[in-house]
Amino acid sequence: MSLLQLEQLSHHKGSQPILQDINLTVSRGDVVVILGPSGCGKSTLLRCINGLEPLSGGRLQFAGQTLDAGSDWTLLRRQIGIVFQHYQLFPHLTVLDNLCLAPVVSKGEARPEVAERALALLAKVGLADKATALPRQLSGGQQQRVAIARALCMQPQLMLFDEITAALDPEMVLEVLQVLRDLADDGMTMLLVTHELSFAQAIADRIVFLDAGRIVETGAPAQFFQQPDTMRAQQFLSHFQQLQQMKRKSR
């Protein structure tokens, strides 16, 4: 069953096209990984889906609701969680308060019920003992897991992840990726932007490859990584493989 559908979606900054004619359908439970070179529009696409960037054209359908450039996106944002590369936690609030703030203020939920859900989510991401800690008392990987739990506390139907391991030390990347794998196993619908290609290959139901603001290729991970259809995707993967070889030789 389709949860999200993008139809001829476009986004411009002034006269500069950032996204052009994006058509994409995501079903409930899908894990879609968006790949592409830096500056191709991957992050902008996620921000457009969440309503953080305006549409210049086209429309978006989500859970039966149709939105375009003139729509009010407030209710949509409560149903679509987004986690960025930088954690953006409130530094003066405890971990538990960070999780409870949006459901209580934005959705008007009762604090005791939200707190119970928040504690369960902290346990799920392996941070049950950090509820009373302040963000500065946590490692980068722990803060990113708190950011994921905070987004989940809004009980979204769709989760968007924008390069959430890019700012982490290598030792912290695995603990965050494991949380995403657990979410996928639980059936959460997810769109991920990542440069962790081995993880993308392992977790994705589908790969979407962007270049210059357009979807150039989509397909199953095995097909995309082993025999991509387009020359541009072949070049992208070839450069990644060369980089991996250089890293191995330098060890």
Contacts in CASP RR format, 6 or more apart in sequence:
PFRMAT RR
TARGET T0000
AUTHOR 0000-0000-0000
METHOD contacts of the structure
MODEL  1
MSLLQLEQLSHHKGSQPILQDINLTVSRGDVVVILGPSGCGKSTLLRCIN
GLEPLSGGRLQFAGQTLDAGSDWTLLRRQIGIVFQHYQLFPHLTVLDNLC
LAPVVSKGEARPEVAERALALLAKVGLADKATALPRQLSGGQQQRVAIAR
ALCMQPQLMLFDEITAALDPEMVLEVLQVLRDLADDGMTMLLVTHELSFA
QAIADRIVFLDAGRIVETGAPAQFFQQPDTMRAQQFLSHFQQLQQMKRKS
R
1 27 0 8 1.000
1 28 0 8 1.000
2 25 0 8 1.000
2 26 0 8 1.000
2 27 0 8 1.000
2 28 0 8 1.000
2 61 0 8 1.000
3 26 0 8 1.000
3 27 0 8 1.000
3 28 0 8 1.000
3 29 0 8 1.000
3 30 0 8 1.000
3 62 0 8 1.000
3 63 0 8 1.000
3 157 0 8 1.000
3 158 0 8 1.000
3 189 0 8 1.000
4 24 0 8 1.000
4 25 0 8 1.000
4 26 0 8 1.000
4 49 0 8 1.000
4 60 0 8 1.000
4 61 0 8 1.000
4 62 0 8 1.000
4 158 0 8 1.000
4 189 0 8 1.000
5 24 0 8 1.000
5 25 0 8 1.000
5 26 0 8 1.000
5 60 0 8 1.000
5 61 0 8 1.000
5 62 0 8 1.000
6 22 0 8 1.000
6 23 0 8 1.000
6 24 0 8 1.000
6 25 0 8 1.000
6 49 0 8 1.000
6 59 0 8 1.000
6 60 0 8 1.000
7 23 0 8 1.000
7 58 0 8 1.000
7 59 0 8 1.000
7 60 0 8 1.000
7 61 0 8 1.000
8 21 0 8 1.000
8 22 0 8 1.000
8 23 0 8 1.000
8 57 0 8 1.000
8 58 0 8 1.000
8 59 0 8 1.000
9 19 0 8 1.000
9 21 0 8 1.000
9 22 0 8 1.000
9 23 0 8 1.000
9 24 0 8 1.000
9 45 0 8 1.000
9 48 0 8 1.000
9 55 0 8 1.000
9 57 0 8 1.000
9 58 0 8 1.000
9 59 0 8 1.000
9 60 0 8 1.000
10 17 0 8 1.000
10 19 0 8 1.000
10 20 0 8 1.000
10 21 0 8 1.000
10 22 0 8 1.000
10 55 0 8 1.000
10 56 0 8 1.000
10 57 0 8 1.000
10 58 0 8 1.000
11 17 0 8 1.000
11 18 0 8 1.000
11 19 0 8 1.000
11 44 0 8 1.000
11 48 0 8 1.000
11 53 0 8 1.000
11 54 0 8 1.000
11 55 0 8 1.000
11 56 0 8 1.000
11 57 0 8 1.000
12 18 0 8 1.000
12 56 0 8 1.000
17 213 0 8 1.000
18 41 0 8 1.000
18 44 0 8 1.000
18 213 0 8 1.000
19 41 0 8 1.000
19 44 0 8 1.000
19 45 0 8 1.000
19 48 0 8 1.000
19 213 0 8 1.000
19 214 0 8 1.000
20 213 0 8 1.000
20 214 0 8 1.000
21 214 0 8 1.000
22 45 0 8 1.000
22 213 0 8 1.000
22 214 0 8 1.000
22 215 0 8 1.000
23 215 0 8 1.000
24 32 0 8 1.000
24 208 0 8 1.000
24 215 0 8 1.000
24 218 0 8 1.000
26 32 0 8 1.000
26 158 0 8 1.000
26 189 0 8 1.000
26 191 0 8 1.000
27 189 0 8 1.000
28 157 0 8 1.000
28 189 0 8 1.000
29 187 0 8 1.000
29 188 0 8 1.000
29 189 0 8 1.000
29 190 0 8 1.000
29 205 0 8 1.000
30 189 0 8 1.000
30 190 0 8 1.000
30 205 0 8 1.000
30 206 0 8 1.000
31 184 0 8 1.000
31 189 0 8 1.000
31 190 0 8 1.000
31 192 0 8 1.000
31 203 0 8 1.000
31 204 0 8 1.000
31 205 0 8 1.000
31 206 0 8 1.000
32 190 0 8 1.000
32 191 0 8 1.000
32 192 0 8 1.000
32 204 0 8 1.000
32 205 0 8 1.000
32 206 0 8 1.000
32 207 0 8 1.000
32 208 0 8 1.000
33 191 0 8 1.000
33 192 0 8 1.000
33 193 0 8 1.000
33 194 0 8 1.000
33 200 0 8 1.000
33 203 0 8 1.000
33 204 0 8 1.000
33 206 0 8 1.000
33 207 0 8 1.000
33 208 0 8 1.000
33 221 0 8 1.000
34 42 0 8 1.000
34 45 0 8 1.000
34 46 0 8 1.000
34 191 0 8 1.000
34 192 0 8 1.000
34 193 0 8 1.000
34 208 0 8 1.000
34 209 0 8 1.000
34 210 0 8 1.000
35 42 0 8 1.000
35 194 0 8 1.000
35 197 0 8 1.000
35 200 0 8 1.000
35 207 0 8 1.000
35 208 0 8 1.000
35 209 0 8 1.000
35 210 0 8 1.000
35 236 0 8 1.000
36 42 0 8 1.000
36 209 0 8 1.000
36 210 0 8 1.000
36 211 0 8 1.000
36 236 0 8 1.000
37 211 0 8 1.000
37 236 0 8 1.000
40 210 0 8 1.000
40 211 0 8 1.000
40 212 0 8 1.000
40 213 0 8 1.000
41 210 0 8 1.000
41 213 0 8 1.000
42 162 0 8 1.000
42 193 0 8 1.000
42 210 0 8 1.000
43 162 0 8 1.000
43 163 0 8 1.000
43 193 0 8 1.000
44 53 0 8 1.000
45 193 0 8 1.000
45 210 0 8 1.000
46 82 0 8 1.000
46 160 0 8 1.000
46 162 0 8 1.000
46 191 0 8 1.000
46 193 0 8 1.000
47 53 0 8 1.000
47 82 0 8 1.000
47 162 0 8 1.000
48 54 0 8 1.000
48 55 0 8 1.000
48 60 0 8 1.000
49 60 0 8 1.000
49 80 0 8 1.000
49 158 0 8 1.000
49 160 0 8 1.000
49 191 0 8 1.000
50 73 0 8 1.000
50 76 0 8 1.000
50 77 0 8 1.000
50 80 0 8 1.000
50 81 0 8 1.000
50 82 0 8 1.000
50 160 0 8 1.000
51 73 0 8 1.000
51 76 0 8 1.000
51 77 0 8 1.000
52 77 0 8 1.000
52 82 0 8 1.000
54 69 0 8 1.000
55 67 0 8 1.000
55 68 0 8 1.000
55 69 0 8 1.000
56 69 0 8 1.000
57 68 0 8 1.000
57 69 0 8 1.000
58 68 0 8 1.000
58 69 0 8 1.000
59 66 0 8 1.000
59 67 0 8 1.000
59 68 0 8 1.000
60 66 0 8 1.000
60 67 0 8 1.000
60 68 0 8 1.000
61 67 0 8 1.000
62 76 0 8 1.000
62 79 0 8 1.000
62 80 0 8 1.000
62 158 0 8 1.000
63 79 0 8 1.000
63 157 0 8 1.000
65 75 0 8 1.000
65 76 0 8 1.000
67 73 0 8 1.000
67 76 0 8 1.000
78 106 0 8 1.000
78 107 0 8 1.000
78 154 0 8 1.000
78 156 0 8 1.000
79 156 0 8 1.000
79 157 0 8 1.000
79 158 0 8 1.000
80 156 0 8 1.000
80 157 0 8 1.000
80 158 0 8 1.000
80 159 0 8 1.000
80 160 0 8 1.000
81 151 0 8 1.000
81 152 0 8 1.000
81 154 0 8 1.000
81 156 0 8 1.000
81 158 0 8 1.000
81 159 0 8 1.000
81 160 0 8 1.000
82 151 0 8 1.000
82 159 0 8 1.000
82 160 0 8 1.000
82 161 0 8 1.000
82 162 0 8 1.000
83 144 0 8 1.000
83 147 0 8 1.000
83 148 0 8 1.000
83 151 0 8 1.000
83 159 0 8 1.000
83 160 0 8 1.000
83 161 0 8 1.000
83 162 0 8 1.000
83 164 0 8 1.000
84 147 0 8 1.000
84 162 0 8 1.000
84 163 0 8 1.000
84 164 0 8 1.000
85 162 0 8 1.000
85 163 0 8 1.000
85 164 0 8 1.000
85 166 0 8 1.000
85 167 0 8 1.000
86 167 0 8 1.000
87 135 0 8 1.000
87 140 0 8 1.000
87 143 0 8 1.000
87 144 0 8 1.000
87 146 0 8 1.000
87 147 0 8 1.000
88 147 0 8 1.000
89 95 0 8 1.000
89 98 0 8 1.000
89 135 0 8 1.000
89 143 0 8 1.000
89 146 0 8 1.000
89 147 0 8 1.000
89 150 0 8 1.000
90 97 0 8 1.000
90 98 0 8 1.000
90 101 0 8 1.000
90 135 0 8 1.000
91 134 0 8 1.000
91 135 0 8 1.000
91 136 0 8 1.000
92 134 0 8 1.000
93 101 0 8 1.000
93 134 0 8 1.000
93 135 0 8 1.000
94 131 0 8 1.000
94 132 0 8 1.000
94 133 0 8 1.000
94 134 0 8 1.000
95 122 0 8 1.000
95 127 0 8 1.000
95 130 0 8 1.000
95 131 0 8 1.000
95 132 0 8 1.000
95 133 0 8 1.000
95 134 0 8 1.000
95 135 0 8 1.000
95 138 0 8 1.000
95 146 0 8 1.000
96 115 0 8 1.000
96 118 0 8 1.000
96 119 0 8 1.000
96 122 0 8 1.000
96 131 0 8 1.000
96 132 0 8 1.000
98 135 0 8 1.000
98 146 0 8 1.000
98 150 0 8 1.000
99 114 0 8 1.000
99 118 0 8 1.000
99 121 0 8 1.000
99 122 0 8 1.000
99 146 0 8 1.000
99 149 0 8 1.000
99 150 0 8 1.000
99 153 0 8 1.000
100 111 0 8 1.000
100 114 0 8 1.000
100 115 0 8 1.000
100 118 0 8 1.000
100 153 0 8 1.000
102 150 0 8 1.000
102 153 0 8 1.000
102 154 0 8 1.000
103 109 0 8 1.000
103 114 0 8 1.000
103 117 0 8 1.000
103 153 0 8 1.000
103 154 0 8 1.000
103 155 0 8 1.000
104 110 0 8 1.000
104 111 0 8 1.000
104 114 0 8 1.000
106 154 0 8 1.000
107 154 0 8 1.000
114 153 0 8 1.000
117 153 0 8 1.000
117 155 0 8 1.000
118 131 0 8 1.000
118 149 0 8 1.000
118 153 0 8 1.000
119 128 0 8 1.000
119 131 0 8 1.000
121 149 0 8 1.000
121 152 0 8 1.000
121 153 0 8 1.000
122 128 0 8 1.000
122 130 0 8 1.000
122 131 0 8 1.000
122 146 0 8 1.000
122 149 0 8 1.000
124 149 0 8 1.000
124 179 0 8 1.000
124 182 0 8 1.000
125 145 0 8 1.000
125 146 0 8 1.000
125 148 0 8 1.000
125 149 0 8 1.000
125 179 0 8 1.000
126 145 0 8 1.000
127 142 0 8 1.000
127 145 0 8 1.000
127 146 0 8 1.000
127 149 0 8 1.000
130 137 0 8 1.000
130 138 0 8 1.000
130 142 0 8 1.000
130 146 0 8 1.000
135 143 0 8 1.000
135 146 0 8 1.000
138 146 0 8 1.000
139 172 0 8 1.000
140 167 0 8 1.000
140 168 0 8 1.000
140 169 0 8 1.000
140 172 0 8 1.000
141 168 0 8 1.000
141 172 0 8 1.000
141 175 0 8 1.000
141 176 0 8 1.000
144 164 0 8 1.000
144 165 0 8 1.000
144 168 0 8 1.000
144 172 0 8 1.000
144 176 0 8 1.000
145 175 0 8 1.000
145 176 0 8 1.000
145 179 0 8 1.000
147 164 0 8 1.000
148 164 0 8 1.000
148 176 0 8 1.000
148 179 0 8 1.000
148 180 0 8 1.000
148 183 0 8 1.000
151 159 0 8 1.000
152 159 0 8 1.000
152 183 0 8 1.000
157 189 0 8 1.000
158 189 0 8 1.000
158 190 0 8 1.000
158 191 0 8 1.000
159 183 0 8 1.000
159 188 0 8 1.000
159 189 0 8 1.000
159 190 0 8 1.000
159 191 0 8 1.000
160 190 0 8 1.000
160 191 0 8 1.000
160 192 0 8 1.000
161 180 0 8 1.000
161 190 0 8 1.000
161 191 0 8 1.000
161 192 0 8 1.000
161 193 0 8 1.000
161 194 0 8 1.000
162 193 0 8 1.000
163 193 0 8 1.000
163 194 0 8 1.000
163 195 0 8 1.000
164 176 0 8 1.000
164 194 0 8 1.000
165 172 0 8 1.000
165 173 0 8 1.000
165 176 0 8 1.000
165 177 0 8 1.000
165 194 0 8 1.000
165 196 0 8 1.000
166 195 0 8 1.000
168 176 0 8 1.000
173 196 0 8 1.000
177 196 0 8 1.000
177 199 0 8 1.000
180 190 0 8 1.000
180 192 0 8 1.000
180 199 0 8 1.000
180 203 0 8 1.000
181 202 0 8 1.000
181 203 0 8 1.000
183 190 0 8 1.000
184 190 0 8 1.000
184 203 0 8 1.000
192 200 0 8 1.000
192 203 0 8 1.000
192 204 0 8 1.000
194 200 0 8 1.000
197 225 0 8 1.000
197 237 0 8 1.000
197 240 0 8 1.000
200 207 0 8 1.000
200 221 0 8 1.000
201 221 0 8 1.000
201 222 0 8 1.000
201 225 0 8 1.000
202 221 0 8 1.000
204 221 0 8 1.000
205 220 0 8 1.000
205 221 0 8 1.000
206 218 0 8 1.000
206 219 0 8 1.000
206 220 0 8 1.000
206 221 0 8 1.000
207 217 0 8 1.000
207 218 0 8 1.000
207 219 0 8 1.000
207 220 0 8 1.000
207 221 0 8 1.000
207 224 0 8 1.000
207 225 0 8 1.000
208 215 0 8 1.000
208 217 0 8 1.000
208 218 0 8 1.000
208 219 0 8 1.000
209 215 0 8 1.000
209 216 0 8 1.000
209 217 0 8 1.000
209 218 0 8 1.000
209 224 0 8 1.000
209 228 0 8 1.000
209 230 0 8 1.000
209 232 0 8 1.000
209 233 0 8 1.000
209 236 0 8 1.000
210 216 0 8 1.000
211 232 0 8 1.000
211 236 0 8 1.000
216 230 0 8 1.000
216 232 0 8 1.000
216 233 0 8 1.000
217 224 0 8 1.000
217 228 0 8 1.000
217 229 0 8 1.000
217 230 0 8 1.000
217 232 0 8 1.000
217 233 0 8 1.000
223 229 0 8 1.000
224 233 0 8 1.000
225 237 0 8 1.000
228 234 0 8 1.000
228 237 0 8 1.000
END
